[in-house]
Amino acid sequence: METNTTFPASRVLRVVIDARLMYYRRAGISQYTRHLTRALAQTHTTFGMGQLSVLLDRRDRDTAWVPPGVNVLRTITPAHHRYEHLFLPLELTRYLSRFDVLHSPDFIAPRGRFKKIITIHDLYFLEHPEVMEPVGKRYYGRMSGSAHMADHIIAVSDFTRREINRLLPQVPAEKVSVIHEAGANQLPVSALDAPIESLKYALFVGTFEPRKNLVTLLRALKELPEDIKVMIIGERGWGATTPARVAQELGVVDRVTFAGRVSDAELDRHYRGARMLVIPSLSEGFGLPVLEAMARGVPVVSSNAGALPEIAGDAALMHDPLDVAALARLMRVVWSSDVVRGDYGRRGLQRARNFSWDGTAQATWRVYQTAHKS
């Protein structure tokens, strides 16, 4: 066990957050895990609420993000491994004396003699298994059993809670708590403060997978003037059709920059330099990039699918996810109008203030306490 501090000997609530997925991916669920861990560390340090640890893949040497005072526990079993359901519970037995509650942010809880909290981000894959690769289908195919086994479930939006009620009717409603994610606790200097001419691209942030609907964004780009560029930040998720190949086929590849996976500092810089964020998803259980952009004063063009209207409110320009012409029209307006850009930048800044990782952490810790006492 790695640690940066020594905890008091008195009995406190001890929580482990499963962060093994971060060895493979840094977007989406991993971002949620990292933000939540940092905020929880601050919360339990400030209020003396308990002891916090993270579970990491033994090969993951990147621990710079782990806050001081947070223990690091290592496992051999990788995230999403074919035999994870067999091996991970066995590995966890050696840590049983060190934690009371295990939080699994990636949907699926392992078996074991401890309290289990899972976070469900969305359930789109239950009705659309075609958007998943075989490994994902095998892993998330355990969703129903995990929801039944969990002592409590965190839904990241009201939309996701309704989907749980609809698609997993065996889960008692009182077992689910809605706890929103957030954008940035400290709002950076608005990108609107930069000279307009420096904002040279529309930005997309997310994993390359069918649900993110990048094809619609690239088709919309083809209908727009050639001075409009797009930067795509993210890494390959699943799906046979790659965005680069689609861009090549549409003849817009010279207008698209594929930045891949970037550091936090690079991501912040790319947000600040963007003329707008574009999120055309077919569904989202939350939509973290929306708040990340809004917290920086970056206007958002988003589909009206899933939880996106709930999170964005009236602070984003919205379109049907399959309406290429509507997306192109909104992008053209934001690109060309200083007035529209300024208006939606200010709306976004105000909207982002309604979401706080500190608040998320405190509500999450209350869930841990309730589960521990049950």
C-alpha positions as CSV (number, residue, x, y, z in Angstrom):
1,M,0.0,0.0,0.0
2,E,1.3,3.4,-1.0
3,T,0.4,6.5,1.0
4,N,1.5,10.1,1.5
5,T,0.4,10.3,5.1
6,T,-0.5,8.4,8.2
7,F,-4.1,8.2,9.3
8,P,-5.2,8.3,12.9
9,A,-5.7,5.0,14.6
10,S,-9.3,5.8,15.6
11,R,-12.0,3.9,13.7
12,V,-13.2,6.0,10.7
13,L,-15.2,5.2,7.6
14,R,-12.8,3.8,5.1
15,V,-13.6,4.1,1.4
16,V,-11.8,2.7,-1.7
17,I,-12.5,4.1,-5.2
18,D,-11.8,1.7,-8.1
19,A,-9.7,3.8,-10.5
20,R,-8.2,0.9,-12.5
21,L,-9.8,2.1,-15.7
22,M,-7.5,5.1,-15.7
23,Y,-4.6,2.9,-16.9
24,Y,-6.5,2.6,-20.3
25,R,-8.6,5.7,-20.7
26,R,-8.5,9.2,-19.3
27,A,-11.8,10.6,-20.7
28,G,-15.4,10.1,-19.5
29,I,-15.6,7.8,-16.5
30,S,-11.9,8.3,-15.7
31,Q,-12.3,12.1,-15.6
32,Y,-15.3,11.6,-13.3
33,T,-13.2,9.3,-11.0
34,R,-10.3,11.7,-10.9
35,H,-12.4,14.9,-10.2
36,L,-14.4,13.1,-7.6
37,T,-11.3,11.6,-5.8
38,R,-9.7,15.0,-5.6
39,A,-12.9,16.7,-4.3
40,L,-13.4,13.9,-1.8
41,A,-9.8,14.2,-0.5
42,Q,-10.4,17.9,0.1
43,T,-13.8,17.2,1.8
44,H,-12.6,14.5,4.1
45,T,-9.5,16.4,5.0
46,T,-11.5,19.6,5.7
47,F,-14.2,17.8,7.8
48,G,-12.3,14.8,9.1
49,M,-14.9,12.6,7.5
50,G,-12.9,9.4,6.9
51,Q,-10.1,7.6,5.1
52,L,-9.8,7.5,1.3
53,S,-7.9,5.1,-1.0
54,V,-7.8,4.5,-4.7
55,L,-7.5,1.1,-6.4
56,L,-5.0,1.2,-9.3
57,D,-3.8,-1.2,-11.9
58,R,-0.3,-2.5,-10.8
59,R,1.2,-1.2,-14.1
60,D,-0.2,2.4,-13.7
61,R,2.7,4.5,-12.6
62,D,0.9,7.8,-13.1
63,T,0.0,8.7,-9.5
64,A,0.7,12.5,-9.7
65,W,-3.1,13.1,-9.8
66,V,-3.6,11.2,-6.5
67,P,-4.1,13.9,-3.7
68,P,-1.9,13.9,-0.6
69,G,-3.3,11.7,2.1
70,V,-5.0,9.3,-0.3
71,N,-3.8,5.7,-0.1
72,V,-3.0,3.7,-3.3
73,L,-3.9,0.0,-3.4
74,R,-2.6,-2.1,-6.3
75,T,-4.3,-5.0,-8.2
76,I,-3.0,-7.5,-10.8
77,T,-6.5,-7.8,-12.3
78,P,-7.0,-5.2,-15.1
79,A,-10.2,-3.3,-15.7
80,H,-12.6,-5.1,-18.0
81,H,-10.6,-8.4,-18.0
82,R,-12.5,-11.5,-19.1
83,Y,-12.1,-13.1,-15.7
84,E,-12.3,-9.9,-13.6
85,H,-15.4,-11.2,-11.8
86,L,-13.5,-14.1,-10.6
87,F,-10.0,-12.7,-9.8
88,L,-10.7,-9.2,-8.5
89,P,-12.8,-10.4,-5.5
90,L,-9.9,-12.8,-4.6
91,E,-7.4,-10.0,-4.8
92,L,-9.6,-7.7,-2.6
93,T,-9.6,-10.2,0.2
94,R,-6.1,-9.1,1.2
95,Y,-7.3,-5.5,1.6
96,L,-10.5,-6.3,3.6
97,S,-9.1,-5.0,6.8
98,R,-8.4,-1.7,5.2
99,F,-11.8,-0.6,3.8
100,D,-15.5,-0.7,4.5
101,V,-17.0,0.7,1.3
102,L,-15.9,0.1,-2.3
103,H,-17.1,2.6,-4.9
104,S,-17.1,1.4,-8.5
105,P,-17.4,4.4,-10.8
106,D,-17.4,2.1,-13.9
107,F,-20.9,0.5,-13.3
108,I,-19.8,-3.0,-12.1
109,A,-19.2,-3.9,-8.5
110,P,-17.1,-7.0,-7.5
111,R,-18.4,-9.5,-5.0
112,G,-17.1,-9.3,-1.5
113,R,-17.8,-8.7,2.2
114,F,-17.9,-4.9,2.0
115,K,-20.5,-2.3,1.1
116,K,-20.8,-1.6,-2.6
117,I,-21.5,1.7,-4.3
118,I,-21.7,1.9,-8.1
119,T,-22.1,4.9,-10.4
120,I,-24.3,4.5,-13.5
121,H,-23.5,7.1,-16.1
122,D,-26.0,6.0,-18.7
123,L,-27.7,2.8,-20.0
124,Y,-27.8,3.5,-23.7
125,F,-25.9,0.3,-24.4
126,L,-28.7,-1.8,-22.9
127,E,-31.0,-0.9,-25.9
128,H,-28.2,-0.4,-28.4
129,P,-25.7,-3.2,-27.9
130,E,-24.5,-2.5,-31.4
131,V,-22.5,0.5,-30.2
132,M,-20.3,-1.7,-28.1
133,E,-17.3,-3.9,-28.9
134,P,-17.3,-7.5,-27.7
135,V,-15.2,-6.8,-24.6
136,G,-17.6,-4.0,-23.6
137,K,-20.6,-6.2,-24.2
138,R,-19.2,-8.9,-21.9
139,Y,-18.3,-6.4,-19.1
140,Y,-21.4,-4.3,-19.2
141,G,-23.5,-7.4,-19.7
142,R,-23.2,-7.8,-15.9
143,M,-25.1,-4.5,-15.4
144,S,-28.3,-6.0,-14.0
145,G,-26.5,-8.2,-11.5
146,S,-24.3,-5.4,-10.4
147,A,-27.3,-3.1,-9.8
148,H,-29.0,-5.8,-7.8
149,M,-25.9,-6.5,-5.7
150,A,-25.0,-2.8,-5.0
151,D,-25.9,-1.4,-1.7
152,H,-26.6,2.0,-3.3
153,I,-26.5,3.5,-6.8
154,I,-25.4,6.9,-7.9
155,A,-27.0,8.3,-11.1
156,V,-25.2,11.3,-12.5
157,S,-28.4,12.9,-13.8
158,D,-32.2,12.8,-13.5
159,F,-32.2,11.4,-17.0
160,T,-30.0,8.5,-16.0
161,R,-32.2,7.8,-12.9
162,R,-35.3,7.6,-15.1
163,E,-33.4,5.2,-17.4
164,I,-32.6,3.0,-14.4
165,N,-36.2,3.0,-13.4
166,R,-37.3,2.1,-16.9
167,L,-34.6,-0.4,-17.9
168,L,-33.8,-2.0,-14.5
169,P,-37.3,-2.0,-12.9
170,Q,-36.1,-4.5,-10.3
171,V,-34.0,-1.8,-8.7
172,P,-35.9,-0.1,-5.9
173,A,-36.2,3.6,-6.5
174,E,-35.0,4.5,-3.0
175,K,-31.7,2.7,-3.8
176,V,-30.8,5.4,-6.4
177,S,-29.5,8.9,-5.6
178,V,-28.9,11.6,-8.3
179,I,-25.6,13.3,-7.8
180,H,-24.5,15.6,-10.7
181,E,-21.0,15.9,-11.9
182,A,-19.5,19.3,-12.3
183,G,-17.2,21.4,-14.5
184,A,-14.5,23.4,-12.7
185,N,-14.5,24.4,-9.1
186,Q,-12.5,27.5,-9.8
187,L,-13.6,29.2,-13.0
188,P,-10.7,30.1,-15.2
189,V,-10.4,33.3,-17.1
190,S,-13.0,33.3,-19.8
191,A,-11.9,32.4,-23.3
192,L,-14.0,35.4,-24.3
193,D,-11.2,37.6,-23.0
194,A,-8.9,36.4,-25.8
195,P,-8.9,38.2,-29.1
196,I,-11.7,36.9,-31.4
197,E,-9.2,36.2,-34.2
198,S,-7.3,33.7,-31.9
199,L,-10.4,31.4,-31.7
200,K,-9.7,29.4,-34.8
201,Y,-11.6,26.1,-34.4
202,A,-14.7,24.3,-33.2
203,L,-13.8,21.7,-30.5
204,F,-15.0,18.2,-29.8
205,V,-14.0,16.3,-26.7
206,G,-14.8,12.7,-26.1
207,T,-14.1,9.0,-26.8
208,F,-14.4,7.9,-30.4
209,E,-17.4,5.6,-30.3
210,P,-20.7,5.5,-32.3
211,R,-22.8,7.1,-29.6
212,K,-20.7,10.3,-29.8
213,N,-22.0,10.8,-33.3
214,L,-18.8,12.3,-34.8
215,V,-20.0,11.3,-38.3
216,T,-22.8,13.9,-38.0
217,L,-20.3,16.6,-37.0
218,L,-18.0,15.8,-39.9
219,R,-21.0,15.9,-42.3
220,A,-22.0,19.2,-41.0
221,L,-18.4,20.5,-41.4
222,K,-18.7,19.6,-45.1
223,E,-21.6,22.0,-45.5
224,L,-19.7,24.9,-43.9
225,P,-17.3,27.4,-45.3
226,E,-13.7,26.2,-45.6
227,D,-12.4,28.6,-43.0
228,I,-14.3,26.7,-40.3
229,K,-12.0,24.1,-38.7
230,V,-12.6,21.4,-36.1
231,M,-10.3,20.0,-33.4
232,I,-11.1,16.5,-32.1
233,I,-9.7,15.5,-28.7
234,G,-10.1,12.0,-27.5
235,E,-9.0,8.4,-28.1
236,R,-10.3,5.4,-29.9
237,G,-13.1,3.6,-28.0
238,W,-14.9,1.2,-30.3
239,G,-16.5,1.0,-33.7
240,A,-15.2,0.0,-37.1
241,T,-15.5,3.4,-38.7
242,T,-12.8,5.8,-37.6
243,P,-13.4,9.6,-37.7
244,A,-10.2,10.1,-39.7
245,R,-11.5,7.7,-42.4
246,V,-14.9,9.5,-42.5
247,A,-13.2,12.8,-42.8
248,Q,-11.1,11.5,-45.7
249,E,-14.2,10.2,-47.5
250,L,-16.0,13.5,-47.0
251,G,-13.1,15.5,-48.2
252,V,-12.7,17.5,-45.0
253,V,-9.6,15.8,-43.5
254,D,-7.5,18.9,-44.1
255,R,-9.9,20.9,-41.9
256,V,-9.8,18.5,-39.0
257,T,-7.1,18.2,-36.3
258,F,-7.0,14.9,-34.4
259,A,-5.2,15.8,-31.2
260,G,-5.7,12.4,-29.5
261,R,-5.3,12.1,-25.7
262,V,-4.0,15.3,-24.1
263,S,-2.8,16.3,-20.7
264,D,-5.0,18.4,-18.3
265,A,-3.0,21.5,-19.1
266,E,-3.3,20.9,-22.9
267,L,-7.0,20.3,-22.6
268,D,-7.5,23.5,-20.7
269,R,-5.5,25.4,-23.4
270,H,-7.5,23.8,-26.2
271,Y,-10.8,24.7,-24.5
272,R,-9.6,28.3,-24.1
273,G,-8.7,28.6,-27.7
274,A,-11.9,27.2,-29.1
275,R,-14.6,29.2,-30.8
276,M,-17.2,26.7,-29.6
277,L,-17.6,23.2,-28.2
278,V,-19.7,20.9,-30.4
279,I,-21.3,17.8,-28.7
280,P,-23.6,16.0,-31.2
281,S,-24.1,12.8,-29.2
282,L,-26.9,10.4,-29.8
283,S,-27.2,10.1,-26.0
284,E,-25.4,11.3,-22.9
285,G,-25.9,10.3,-19.3
286,F,-24.4,13.7,-18.2
287,G,-22.0,15.4,-20.7
288,L,-19.0,16.6,-18.7
289,P,-17.3,18.5,-21.6
290,V,-20.4,20.7,-21.7
291,L,-19.7,22.1,-18.2
292,E,-16.0,22.1,-18.8
293,A,-16.5,24.4,-21.8
294,M,-19.1,26.6,-20.0
295,A,-16.8,27.0,-17.0
296,R,-14.3,28.6,-19.4
297,G,-16.9,30.8,-21.2
298,V,-16.8,28.7,-24.4
299,P,-20.2,28.7,-26.2
300,V,-21.7,25.2,-26.6
301,V,-23.5,23.6,-29.5
302,S,-25.1,20.4,-28.4
303,S,-27.6,17.8,-29.4
304,N,-30.8,17.6,-27.4
305,A,-30.4,13.9,-26.6
306,G,-30.2,12.2,-23.2
307,A,-29.2,14.4,-20.2
308,L,-27.8,17.2,-22.3
309,P,-30.8,19.5,-22.0
310,E,-30.9,18.9,-18.3
311,I,-27.3,19.8,-17.9
312,A,-27.0,22.7,-20.4
313,G,-30.4,24.3,-19.6
314,D,-30.8,27.4,-21.8
315,A,-27.1,28.0,-22.0
316,A,-26.4,25.9,-25.2
317,L,-27.7,26.0,-28.7
318,M,-29.3,22.6,-29.3
319,H,-30.2,20.4,-32.3
320,D,-31.6,17.0,-33.1
321,P,-28.6,14.6,-33.1
322,L,-29.3,13.3,-36.6
323,D,-30.1,16.7,-38.2
324,V,-26.9,17.6,-40.1
325,A,-28.3,20.8,-41.6
326,A,-29.4,22.0,-38.1
327,L,-26.0,21.4,-36.6
328,A,-24.3,23.1,-39.6
329,R,-26.6,26.1,-39.2
330,L,-25.9,26.5,-35.5
331,M,-22.2,26.2,-36.0
332,R,-22.3,28.8,-38.7
333,V,-24.1,31.2,-36.5
334,V,-21.8,30.8,-33.5
335,W,-18.7,31.0,-35.8
336,S,-19.7,34.2,-37.5
337,S,-21.5,36.2,-34.7
338,D,-19.6,37.9,-31.9
339,V,-22.9,38.7,-30.3
340,V,-24.1,35.1,-30.2
341,R,-20.8,33.9,-29.0
342,G,-20.6,36.4,-26.2
343,D,-24.2,35.8,-25.2
344,Y,-23.8,32.0,-24.9
345,G,-20.4,32.3,-23.3
346,R,-21.9,34.4,-20.5
347,R,-24.9,32.0,-20.2
348,G,-22.5,29.1,-19.9
349,L,-20.4,30.8,-17.2
350,Q,-23.6,31.3,-15.1
351,R,-24.8,27.8,-15.7
352,A,-21.5,26.2,-14.7
353,R,-21.8,27.9,-11.3
354,N,-24.7,25.7,-10.5
355,F,-22.5,22.6,-10.5
356,S,-19.6,22.0,-8.0
357,W,-17.3,19.1,-7.4
358,D,-17.3,20.1,-3.7
359,G,-21.0,19.6,-3.6
360,T,-20.7,16.3,-5.6
361,A,-18.1,15.0,-3.1
362,Q,-20.2,15.9,0.0
363,A,-23.3,14.2,-1.4
364,T,-21.3,11.2,-2.4
365,W,-19.7,10.9,1.1
366,R,-23.2,10.9,2.5
367,V,-24.1,8.0,0.3
368,Y,-21.0,6.1,1.6
369,Q,-22.1,6.8,5.2
370,T,-25.7,5.7,4.6
371,A,-24.6,2.5,2.9
372,H,-22.1,1.8,5.7
373,K,-24.7,2.1,8.3
374,S,-27.3,0.0,6.5
